[in-house]
Amino acid sequence: MLPQPTGRLVRKDDGVYVVLDRIFKAPIEDVWSYFSRSPRLAEWVGEYTGRPATGAVRFRMNAEGDETDWENVSILECVAPHKFAADVGPAGDSWRVYWHLTESSGHTTVTFAQRLRSLTEEADVGVGWDYYLDRLIATRAGKPMPNWDDYYPAMLEHYENICREVNADVRREHAAAHAIDRDATGTDGR
């Protein structure tokens, strides 16, 4: 059976995020270690160098080939083992990510998100994170890694559709706000 897309879009004050959840039958500290310890992180997504306590590290994804560049990471928030937020990449062109972990009844839920810079050009971000989070599941279970070809382009339509829907909502809201401004000032707002 082919994997199914699990992401959704969530609007926050600072933009629109693709958000995905995964549930593990494991203590929160164990799951957190797959996000916070470079050797464990390298088992499913990438590796980092540096000392996170300084607020900055360098990170490189490792499932995309040996030619992948190292990226600067600015750590915005880290409350182990519950919350992490960071900007990855050069200033002005970085991508914001966060993950939250919660534990209940012997299960840990991971909520992972990345802010989209463009609703019309970044639908594939969701596909990538479905793939990587499923790699995390495979790593923890000692199973073979999923095949990227099962994810892309098969899942792309799902993410394109939800991006299109949210983009249309945002455009309608902006048009409505512009109309209210125009009515309030008696001008077209310019």
N, C-alpha and C positions, 0 to 999 in steps of 0.2 A: 504494500500500500504506500502510495506517495505521501509525503508530508503535506500538511495543510497550513495555509497562512494563519497566523494567530494575532498579528498586530492590529492595533486600532490607533486612531489619531485622537490626541487630547490637546485642546487649546488651553494654554496657560498665559499668564500676563506677558511673558517674554517670547511667545511664539507657539508654533504648533509642533508637537512631539509625536513621533511614532513610539508606541508603548507596547511592550510584550511582557507576558508573565510566564514563569515556569515554577512548578512546585516539586520539591525534593523531599523524600522521606529521610530527613537528616537534620541534625542540630544546626542551628544558625551559624555557629562558629566554624563548622566544617564547610558549609557552603560559602561563607565569607572568604575562607582561605583560597578558594578558586578565583576570587576577584582581587585578592590583596597580596598574594605571594607569587612572585614572578615564576618560579618553577611550575606551580599549579596553573597559573594563568596561561603559561606557554603550552600546556596540554590541549587547550581548546581554542585560544584566540590569538595570543601574542605574548610578548615579554616586555618588561621594563627594566631600565637601569636607573640608578640614582636612589636617593633616600626620600620616600614619600613625606617624611616628617618635615622636610624643608619646604613643602608646598609645590614642588615641581619634580618631574621625572621625565625620562624620554621613553617612548613606547613605540613598538613596531609590531604590526600584525604579522603572524607567521604562516597563515594558511593560504596566503596569496602569492607565495613564491619568495625566493631569496632576494629578489630585487626591491622588495618593499622598503620604503624609506622610514627612518626613525622620525617620530613626531615629538615635538615638545608638548608636555601636558602640564597645565596649570590646575592644581587641585583647589577647588573652590570650597568644598566641604567634605569632611570625613569624620563620621561618627561610627566607629567600629562597634559591633558588627552590623549596623543598621542602615547607614546612609553614606553615599558617596556621590559627589558631583565634580565634574571637571570640564575644562575646555581643552580640546585636543587639536594641535596644529598651530600654524602661525597666526598671530594676532590679525584680526580682520577677516580671516578665512578659516577660523577654527570651527569645530563642531562640538556642541555641548552634549554631554551624556550625563546620565545619573542612573543609579540603581539603589533601590530600597529593598531591604530584606526584613521579613517578619516571620516569627516562629509561633506555631500553635499546634498543640497535640502531636508533637514529634515530627511535624512537617514545616519546612521553610519555604516561603514564597518569595521569589525574586521578581521584582518589577523593574524592568530595564527600559530606558528611554533615550532617544536621541532627538534633539531639536532639528527640524528640517529648515534649511535655508531657503528652499524653494518648493512650493507645492506642485509646480509644473515640471520640475527637473530631477527630483530626488525620490521618486516612488520606489526605486530599487533599494533604498536604505532599509526598508522593512524586510525585504527578501533576505538581505545580508544578515540581519540580526536574527531572523528565524533560523537561518543556517547555523550561525555561530552559537546560539543558545542550544540548539539541538546537538551541536558538537560537545557542549558542556555536559548535556545529559549522557551522551555516549561515553565521554571520558569517565564520568563518575560511575557509570554502570559497567565499565570495562568492555564495551561493545565497539564494533567497527565505526569509524567516522562516517557521517552521512555523505552522500555524493552531491556536490554543488549542482550538477545537471538535473537533479530531481527538484531543485528549488527555482532555478532560473533557466528559462523564462516562465515556467509554469505558474509561479506565484505573482508575477509582475502585474497581471490584470487586476487582481484584488487590490493591491496597493495603489495602482493608477486610479481605480474607481474611487477609493476613499479619499485620495488626494483631490480628485476632481470635485467631489461633493463638498469637501471642506473649503476648497478654493472658491466655489460658487457661493457658499454661505458668506465667506469673508467679503467677497465683492458686493453682494447684496447689502450687507451691513454697512459697508463703506458708502455705497450709493445712498442708502437711507440716511446716514449721518450727514452726508453732503446736502441732501435735500432739506433736512432740518435746519442746517446752517444757513442755507439759501433763503428759506422761509423766514427765519428769525432776523436776518439782516436785510432782507429785501433785495439781496444781490446774489450773484452766483458764488460768493465766498472768496473771490479773488481780490 
